[in-house]
């Protein structure tokens, strides 16, 4: 019995040694990129309308391992999208900026493969404007807390590829202000507040996000 226990302990120690632990003091750099586009064409006798939408978003991250396999850090993001309505030559552009503080806990599964849980507190702003003087201008401010899981694969010594499910749990608040020209030189203003708690995947069209991470091991 004692011999069996010793062999089991030795086997467990060997297996654990094969799992790469991320040391305290390691540095994390990250970048996420996304691009989207769509075209909708409506046709009828003697009439054709084509509406197009394009979008791009990016974010950069920085973090430090405060404990083994546990990171804390911050990030900034930028997004832009453009909508073109063919029949009227209307163009609407939306630009957004954001910032966050976050924490991430890695759970080594096997060598070079990890699961993780990421939590963040974020704030973002966006503004929407059109290329004419009669369209409304919308400004939005949002704050929230987001938690999501994912997996990370170490492809090289410092290079990792992430796959995560965005906003699987999200608590948020947004404040929106809409300014609409009234056609007589004046402007009417409308404000609104929105808040809620969701446990869905958020973006139902593409809930999976891919990201690139560089983790520089701590010296020593």
NUTOR-153588 format. One record per residue (C-alpha): x negated, y negated, z negated; residue in three letters. Coordinates in Angstrom, 1 decimal, padded with zeros to 4 digits. Layout:
residues N
REC     px     py     pz residuo
REC      X      Y      Z     ala
...
end
This chain:
residues 220
REC     px     py     pz residuo
REC  000.0  000.0  000.0     unk
REC -002.8 -002.4 -000.9     unk
REC -004.6 -001.5  002.3     unk
REC -001.4 -002.2  004.3     unk
REC -000.9 -005.6  002.6     unk
REC -004.6 -006.5  003.3     unk
REC -004.2 -005.7  007.0     unk
REC -001.0 -007.6  007.2     unk
REC -002.6 -010.7  005.6     unk
REC -005.6 -010.4  007.9     unk
REC -003.3 -010.1  011.0     unk
REC -001.3 -013.2  009.8     unk
REC -004.4 -015.2  009.3     unk
REC -005.7 -014.3  012.8     unk
REC -002.4 -015.2  014.4     unk
REC -002.3 -018.5  012.6     unk
REC -005.9 -019.3  013.6     unk
REC -004.8 -018.9  017.3     unk
REC -002.2 -021.6  016.9     unk
REC -003.8 -025.0  017.6     unk
REC -003.0 -027.5  014.8     unk
REC -003.1 -031.2  015.5     unk
REC -005.5 -032.8  013.0     unk
REC -004.7 -035.8  010.8     unk
REC -006.3 -038.9  012.4     unk
REC -005.7 -037.8  016.0     unk
REC -004.5 -040.5  018.4     unk
REC -001.5 -040.2  020.8     unk
REC -000.9 -042.2  024.0     unk
REC  002.1 -041.7  026.1     unk
REC  003.9 -042.8  029.2     unk
REC  007.4 -042.1  030.5     unk
REC  008.6 -042.9  034.0     unk
REC  012.1 -042.6  035.7     unk
REC  013.5 -043.5  039.1     unk
REC  017.1 -043.2  040.3     unk
REC  019.0 -044.2  043.4     unk
REC  022.5 -043.7  045.0     unk
REC  024.3 -044.7  048.2     unk
REC  028.1 -044.7  048.6     unk
REC  029.6 -045.3  052.1     unk
REC  033.2 -046.0  052.7     unk
REC  034.5 -045.8  056.3     unk
REC  037.8 -046.6  058.0     unk
REC  038.7 -047.6  061.6     unk
REC  036.7 -050.8  062.4     unk
REC  035.4 -051.1  058.8     unk
REC  032.4 -049.7  057.0     unk
REC  031.0 -050.6  053.5     unk
REC  027.8 -049.2  052.1     unk
REC  026.9 -049.8  048.4     unk
REC  023.5 -048.9  047.1     unk
REC  022.0 -048.7  043.6     unk
REC  018.4 -048.3  042.6     unk
REC  016.8 -048.1  039.2     unk
REC  013.4 -047.8  037.6     unk
REC  012.3 -047.5  033.9     unk
REC  009.0 -047.0  032.1     unk
REC  007.8 -046.9  028.6     unk
REC  004.4 -046.7  026.9     unk
REC  003.7 -045.2  023.4     unk
REC  001.0 -045.3  020.8     unk
REC  000.8 -043.2  017.7     unk
REC -001.5 -041.8  015.0     unk
REC -001.4 -038.5  013.1     unk
REC -000.7 -039.5  009.5     unk
REC -000.7 -035.8  008.5     unk
REC -001.5 -032.5  010.3     unk
REC  001.1 -032.2  013.2     unk
REC  002.9 -035.4  012.1     unk
REC  002.7 -038.7  014.1     unk
REC  003.9 -042.2  013.5     unk
REC  003.8 -044.9  016.1     unk
REC  005.4 -047.6  018.2     unk
REC  006.5 -048.1  021.9     unk
REC  007.7 -050.7  024.4     unk
REC  009.8 -050.2  027.5     unk
REC  011.0 -052.0  030.6     unk
REC  013.8 -051.1  033.0     unk
REC  015.3 -052.7  036.1     unk
REC  018.2 -051.8  038.5     unk
REC  019.7 -053.4  041.5     unk
REC  023.2 -053.0  043.0     unk
REC  023.9 -054.1  046.6     unk
REC  027.5 -054.4  048.0     unk
REC  027.3 -054.2  051.7     unk
REC  030.6 -055.9  052.6     unk
REC  029.9 -059.1  050.7     unk
REC  026.0 -059.1  050.6     unk
REC  026.4 -059.3  046.8     unk
REC  023.3 -058.3  044.8     unk
REC  023.3 -057.7  041.1     unk
REC  020.1 -057.2  039.2     unk
REC  019.7 -056.0  035.6     unk
REC  016.5 -056.2  033.6     unk
REC  015.9 -054.7  030.2     unk
REC  013.2 -054.7  027.6     unk
REC  012.9 -052.7  024.4     unk
REC  010.7 -051.7  021.5     unk
REC  010.7 -048.9  018.9     unk
REC  009.0 -047.4  015.9     unk
REC  009.0 -043.6  015.9     unk
REC  007.9 -040.5  014.1     unk
REC  007.3 -037.0  015.6     unk
REC  006.7 -033.7  013.9     unk
REC  005.0 -030.9  016.0     unk
REC  005.7 -027.3  015.2     unk
REC  003.0 -025.0  016.8     unk
REC  004.6 -022.0  018.4     unk
REC  001.8 -020.2  020.2     unk
REC -001.6 -021.4  021.4     unk
REC -001.1 -024.6  023.5     unk
REC  002.7 -024.6  023.1     unk
REC  004.6 -026.7  020.6     unk
REC  008.2 -027.6  019.7     unk
REC  008.8 -031.0  018.2     unk
REC  011.5 -033.3  016.7     unk
REC  011.3 -037.0  017.5     unk
REC  013.1 -039.8  015.6     unk
REC  013.0 -043.5  016.4     unk
REC  014.5 -046.9  015.4     unk
REC  014.9 -049.0  018.5     unk
REC  016.0 -052.4  019.7     unk
REC  016.6 -053.4  023.4     unk
REC  017.9 -056.3  025.4     unk
REC  019.2 -056.6  028.9     unk
REC  020.5 -059.3  031.2     unk
REC  022.6 -059.0  034.4     unk
REC  022.9 -061.6  037.1     unk
REC  024.0 -061.9  040.7     unk
REC  022.9 -063.8  043.7     unk
REC  025.9 -066.1  043.8     unk
REC  027.3 -068.8  041.5     unk
REC  030.7 -067.3  040.8     unk
REC  029.7 -064.0  039.2     unk
REC  029.5 -063.5  035.5     unk
REC  026.2 -063.2  033.7     unk
REC  025.9 -060.6  031.0     unk
REC  023.4 -060.4  028.1     unk
REC  023.3 -057.4  025.8     unk
REC  021.4 -056.8  022.5     unk
REC  021.3 -053.3  021.1     unk
REC  019.8 -051.6  018.0     unk
REC  020.0 -048.0  017.0     unk
REC  018.6 -044.8  015.6     unk
REC  017.9 -041.8  017.8     unk
REC  016.8 -038.2  017.1     unk
REC  016.0 -035.6  019.7     unk
REC  014.2 -032.3  020.1     unk
REC  011.7 -031.1  022.7     unk
REC  008.8 -029.0  023.7     unk
REC  005.2 -029.9  024.6     unk
REC  002.7 -027.9  026.6     unk
REC -001.1 -028.6  026.3     unk
REC -002.4 -028.3  029.8     unk
REC -005.9 -029.5  029.0     unk
REC -007.9 -030.5  025.9     unk
REC -006.2 -033.9  025.6     unk
REC -003.4 -033.7  028.2     unk
REC  000.2 -032.6  027.3     unk
REC  003.4 -032.4  029.2     unk
REC  006.6 -033.0  027.3     unk
REC  010.2 -032.0  028.0     unk
REC  012.9 -033.4  025.7     unk
REC  016.7 -033.8  025.4     unk
REC  017.4 -037.5  024.9     unk
REC  019.8 -038.9  022.3     unk
REC  021.1 -035.6  021.0     unk
REC  022.0 -037.6  017.9     unk
REC  022.3 -041.4  018.2     unk
REC  023.7 -044.2  016.0     unk
REC  023.9 -047.5  017.7     unk
REC  025.2 -051.1  017.7     unk
REC  025.4 -053.5  020.7     unk
REC  026.4 -057.1  021.0     unk
REC  027.4 -058.4  024.5     unk
REC  027.9 -061.9  025.7     unk
REC  029.5 -062.6  029.1     unk
REC  029.4 -066.1  030.7     unk
REC  031.9 -066.5  033.6     unk
REC  032.0 -069.7  035.8     unk
REC  035.7 -070.8  036.1     unk
REC  035.4 -072.4  039.5     unk
REC  035.8 -076.0  038.3     unk
REC  032.4 -076.6  036.9     unk
REC  033.0 -075.0  033.5     unk
REC  032.0 -071.7  032.0     unk
REC  034.1 -069.4  029.8     unk
REC  032.3 -067.2  027.3     unk
REC  033.3 -063.7  026.1     unk
REC  031.6 -061.8  023.3     unk
REC  032.0 -058.2  022.2     unk
REC  030.6 -055.8  019.7     unk
REC  030.3 -052.1  020.1     unk
REC  029.1 -049.4  017.6     unk
REC  029.3 -045.7  017.2     unk
REC  027.7 -042.4  016.4     unk
REC  027.2 -039.7  019.0     unk
REC  025.9 -036.1  018.9     unk
REC  026.0 -035.5  022.7     unk
REC  023.1 -035.4  025.1     unk
REC  023.8 -039.0  026.0     unk
REC  022.9 -039.1  029.7     unk
REC  025.1 -036.3  031.0     unk
REC  023.7 -036.7  034.6     unk
REC  020.1 -036.1  033.6     unk
REC  019.7 -035.3  029.9     unk
REC  016.2 -033.8  030.4     unk
REC  013.3 -036.3  030.2     unk
REC  009.7 -035.5  031.2     unk
REC  006.8 -037.3  029.7     unk
REC  003.0 -037.3  029.7     unk
REC  001.0 -037.5  026.4     unk
REC -002.7 -037.8  025.7     unk
REC -003.7 -036.6  022.2     unk
REC -007.3 -037.5  021.3     unk
REC -008.4 -035.2  018.5     unk
REC -009.8 -036.7  015.3     unk
REC -013.5 -036.4  014.9     unk
REC -014.9 -034.1  012.3     unk
end
